[in-house]
Amino acid sequence: MKLPVEITSNYPMFIEIDVDKFGAIFADMAADEQVAALAAMVEHMKPHHAQWDYISIELELPEHSELRNTLRDVLFPVVL
């Protein structure tokens, strides 16, 4: 699967992608590639630490409750 990318400026560079296609490509990756992609995202977010707060606030919105709950269940399973 190809992910079309549109570059709209030289610097700063703004790249627009179809998030559904990005998700599909991520889902098709092997587990080690998925972990590497997540690690790269976290690494690139380091200079933007406050963005984690914005993401957290966004995930608390009612329209994101299914995603929030799925992430909690997957990343932090309840161990009995």
C-alpha positions in Angstrom: 0.0 0.0 0.0 1.3 3.4 -0.9 0.8 6.5 1.3 0.5 9.6 -0.8 2.3 12.6 0.7 1.8 16.3 -0.2 4.5 18.7 0.8 3.1 22.3 0.9 6.2 24.3 1.8 10.0 24.1 2.2 10.4 25.0 5.9 8.7 24.4 8.1 7.5 21.5 6.1 3.8 20.6 6.3 2.9 17.1 5.2 -0.7 16.1 4.8 -1.6 12.4 4.9 -4.8 10.4 5.0 -4.9 9.2 8.6 -7.0 6.2 7.7 -4.4 5.0 5.2 -1.7 5.7 7.7 -3.5 3.5 10.2 -3.9 0.7 7.6 -0.2 0.8 6.8 0.6 0.8 10.5 -1.7 -2.2 11.0 0.1 -4.1 8.2 3.5 -3.7 9.8 5.2 -6.4 11.7 5.2 -6.0 15.5 8.8 -4.9 15.7 8.1 -2.3 13.0 5.1 -1.1 14.8 7.1 -0.6 18.0 9.8 1.2 16.0 7.2 3.5 14.5 5.8 4.3 18.0 9.3 4.8 19.4 10.0 7.3 16.5 6.8 9.1 17.2 7.7 9.4 20.9 11.2 10.5 20.1 10.0 13.2 17.7 7.6 14.5 20.3 10.3 15.1 22.9 10.7 18.8 21.9 6.9 19.2 22.1 6.3 17.9 25.6 3.2 20.0 26.1 1.6 18.3 23.1 1.1 15.2 25.2 -1.2 17.3 27.5 -3.2 18.4 24.5 -3.5 14.8 23.3 -4.6 13.7 26.7 -7.2 16.4 26.9 -8.4 15.5 23.4 -8.7 11.8 24.4 -10.9 12.8 27.3 -13.6 14.2 25.0 -16.7 12.0 24.8 -16.3 11.4 21.1 -12.9 9.7 21.7 -14.1 7.5 24.6 -13.9 4.3 22.5 -10.3 5.0 21.4 -9.4 6.0 25.0 -10.8 2.8 26.5 -9.2 0.6 23.8 -5.8 2.2 24.4 -6.2 1.7 28.1 -7.2 -1.9 27.7 -4.4 -2.7 25.3 -1.6 -0.7 26.9 -2.6 -1.1 30.6 -4.5 -4.4 30.9 -6.0 -5.1 34.3 -4.0 -8.0 35.9 -6.1 -10.0 38.4 
